[in-house]
Amino acid sequence: MTTYVLRHGQANYSKRYLVNGDPSQPIHLTEEGRQSLSLGWSTLPLHTVRTWLTSEFPRAQQTASLLMGVPAAELVIDPRLNELDYGEFEGRPFLEYAVWLDGLGPNERPVGGTESQRAGIRRMLTGLLATLERPGPRVLVGHGLLASVLLWHQNRSPKEAMPLFFPEAPYVEPIAIPDDELPDWITALMSDLDRDVPGGRADRGGADIFRIGEGSAVATVDSVSHQPDQKDLPHA
């Protein structure tokens, strides 16, 4: 069996490069985001999926519900799949959070937040592994950070350290992980997290550099095949 992990469709916050880690906020898909679901219809085995999973966020649930169609299996809501809690950066531009992350590192928790970047990744991976307890094939509609981590791992070089900023995950493009491989993915990524030094600076990776004005680099994000007016930063 297989678990298909994908990022939700474009939302009205992500189009404006704003972060949303609070599931109580009514952030929904844009019209373009809804139209992009046709990619999922053509790449997912929709007629054989036995379990649909998603986070507590409206944009993820909306994506899953539109992909499922009617009649459909029950939608499983798992808070472990939620987007990162951005604390005081909620609703603010991603680059503001990136400046803070670049300065304090992936193991620091923002003011008002409940977790660091690395703690959030660990939570999401725990939720992903738990999908094996449910019948497959499965579709998991998650958020940019989880999908980005998985894409990085899928394409990583031998002995490459986990970076601070990850390649951008495109919308609604499934990452297919066979059941016999998923535990190995999780084990390797958890080992990366265990090797992180609390408060230390992680590797940036080899991605494009984003800046605010003439200031220092604040985020590194690989390009994907969006049009210029569609491009989003990875956690928005």
C-alpha positions in Angstrom: 0.0 0.0 0.0 1.0 3.6 -0.4 0.5 7.0 1.4 0.2 10.0 -0.8 1.2 13.3 0.8 0.4 16.6 -0.7 0.3 20.2 0.1 -3.1 21.9 0.1 -4.2 24.2 -2.8 -3.2 27.9 -2.9 -4.9 29.9 -0.1 -5.6 33.6 0.2 -2.8 34.0 2.8 -0.2 32.1 0.9 -0.7 34.2 -2.2 0.1 37.2 -0.1 3.2 35.6 1.5 1.5 35.7 5.0 1.9 32.8 7.5 -1.0 31.1 9.2 -0.4 28.6 12.0 -3.7 29.2 13.8 -6.4 26.7 12.6 -9.2 28.9 14.0 -8.5 31.5 11.3 -10.9 31.2 8.3 -8.2 30.9 5.6 -9.6 29.2 2.5 -8.5 28.3 -1.0 -8.4 30.9 -3.8 -10.3 30.3 -7.0 -6.9 29.4 -8.5 -6.3 27.0 -5.7 -9.6 25.3 -6.3 -8.9 25.0 -10.0 -5.5 23.5 -9.3 -7.2 20.4 -7.7 -7.6 19.0 -11.2 -3.9 18.0 -10.9 -4.9 15.8 -7.9 -7.8 14.3 -9.8 -5.4 13.1 -12.5 -2.6 11.9 -10.3 -4.3 10.2 -7.3 -6.0 6.8 -7.3 -9.2 8.4 -6.2 -11.4 5.4 -6.7 -9.3 3.1 -4.5 -8.3 5.5 -1.6 -9.5 4.0 1.7 -8.4 6.7 4.1 -8.3 10.5 3.8 -6.4 12.5 6.4 -5.8 16.1 7.0 -5.1 18.8 9.6 -7.4 21.1 11.5 -6.9 23.9 9.0 -9.8 25.0 6.7 -7.6 25.2 3.6 -6.4 21.6 4.1 -9.8 20.2 4.8 -11.3 22.1 1.9 -8.7 20.6 -0.4 -9.3 17.1 0.9 -13.1 17.4 0.7 -13.0 18.7 -2.9 -10.6 15.9 -4.0 -12.7 13.2 -2.2 -16.0 14.1 -3.9 -19.3 12.5 -3.0 -19.8 9.8 -1.9 -16.5 9.6 -0.1 -14.8 8.0 2.8 -14.7 9.7 6.2 -12.2 12.5 6.5 -9.8 11.9 9.5 -8.7 15.1 11.2 -5.3 14.8 13.0 -3.9 17.9 14.8 -0.4 16.4 14.5 -0.6 17.3 10.8 -1.2 21.0 11.6 1.0 23.7 10.2 3.7 25.2 12.3 2.7 27.4 15.2 4.2 30.8 14.4 3.3 32.5 17.6 3.8 36.3 17.4 4.4 36.1 13.7 0.8 34.9 13.0 -0.6 36.7 10.0 2.6 38.5 9.3 4.9 38.2 6.2 6.9 35.0 6.0 10.1 37.0 5.6 9.7 38.5 9.1 9.6 35.0 10.5 12.5 34.0 8.3 14.7 36.8 9.7 13.9 35.6 13.2 14.6 32.0 12.3 17.8 32.8 10.6 19.0 34.6 13.7 17.9 32.3 16.5 17.9 28.9 14.8 15.4 26.0 14.3 15.2 25.0 18.0 14.0 28.3 19.3 10.3 28.9 20.0 8.8 32.2 18.9 7.1 34.4 21.5 3.5 33.2 21.9 4.2 30.0 20.1 4.1 26.4 21.4 6.9 24.9 19.4 10.1 25.5 17.5 10.5 24.7 13.8 12.2 21.4 14.6 9.6 20.4 17.2 6.9 21.1 14.7 8.6 18.9 12.1 8.9 16.1 14.7 5.2 16.4 15.5 4.2 16.3 11.8 6.4 13.2 11.2 4.8 11.5 14.1 1.4 12.1 12.5 2.6 10.9 9.2 3.9 7.6 10.6 0.6 7.1 12.4 -1.2 6.9 9.0 0.1 3.3 8.7 -2.4 2.4 11.4 -5.2 3.1 8.9 -6.3 1.2 5.8 -4.5 2.1 2.6 -4.1 3.5 0.0 -4.2 6.8 2.0 -4.2 10.5 1.0 -2.8 13.0 3.5 -3.5 16.6 2.7 -0.9 18.6 4.8 1.0 21.9 4.7 4.0 23.3 3.0 6.6 22.5 5.7 5.8 18.8 5.9 5.7 18.4 2.1 9.0 20.4 1.8 10.8 18.3 4.4 9.7 15.1 2.5 10.8 16.5 -0.9 14.1 17.5 0.5 14.6 14.0 2.0 13.6 12.3 -1.2 16.3 14.2 -3.2 18.9 14.6 -0.5 22.6 13.9 -1.1 24.4 11.3 1.1 25.2 12.7 4.6 23.5 16.0 3.7 22.5 17.7 6.9 18.9 19.0 7.4 18.8 22.6 6.3 17.2 25.6 8.0 15.1 26.4 4.9 13.7 23.8 2.6 12.8 23.6 -1.1 9.4 25.0 -1.8 6.6 22.3 -2.1 4.3 22.9 -5.0 0.6 22.7 -4.5 -1.4 19.5 -4.9 1.5 17.4 -6.2 1.4 14.0 -4.4 4.5 12.5 -2.9 4.0 8.7 -3.0 5.6 6.8 -0.2 5.2 2.9 -0.1 4.3 1.4 3.3 7.5 -0.5 3.5 9.6 2.7 2.9 7.7 5.1 5.2 9.2 3.9 8.5 12.6 4.3 7.0 11.9 7.9 5.9 10.6 8.8 9.4 13.6 7.1 11.1 16.1 9.0 9.0 14.4 12.3 9.5 14.0 11.8 13.2 17.7 11.0 13.4 18.4 14.3 11.6 16.3 16.1 14.2 18.1 14.3 17.1 21.5 15.4 15.7 20.5 19.1 15.8 22.2 21.0 18.5 19.6 23.1 20.5 19.9 26.7 19.5 22.4 25.9 16.8 22.4 27.1 13.2 21.3 24.6 10.6 22.6 24.3 7.1 20.9 26.6 4.6 21.1 24.2 1.7 21.7 25.3 -1.9 18.6 27.3 -2.8 17.8 30.8 -4.0 18.3 33.6 -1.6 15.4 35.9 -0.5 16.2 39.3 1.0 14.4 42.3 2.5 15.7 45.4 0.8 19.5 45.4 0.9 19.6 43.4 4.2 21.0 40.0 4.9 19.7 36.8 3.5 16.5 35.7 5.3 15.3 32.7 3.4 16.5 30.2 0.9 13.8 28.7 -1.3 14.1 26.6 -4.5 12.0 27.7 -7.4 9.1 25.5 -8.6 7.0 25.7 -11.7 4.6 28.5 -10.7 4.2 31.6 -12.7 5.8 34.7 -11.1 2.5 35.9 -9.7 1.8 32.5 -8.2 5.1 31.9 -6.4 4.8 31.4 -2.6 7.3 31.1 0.1 7.5 27.6 1.7 5.5 28.0 4.9 2.9 30.5 3.9 
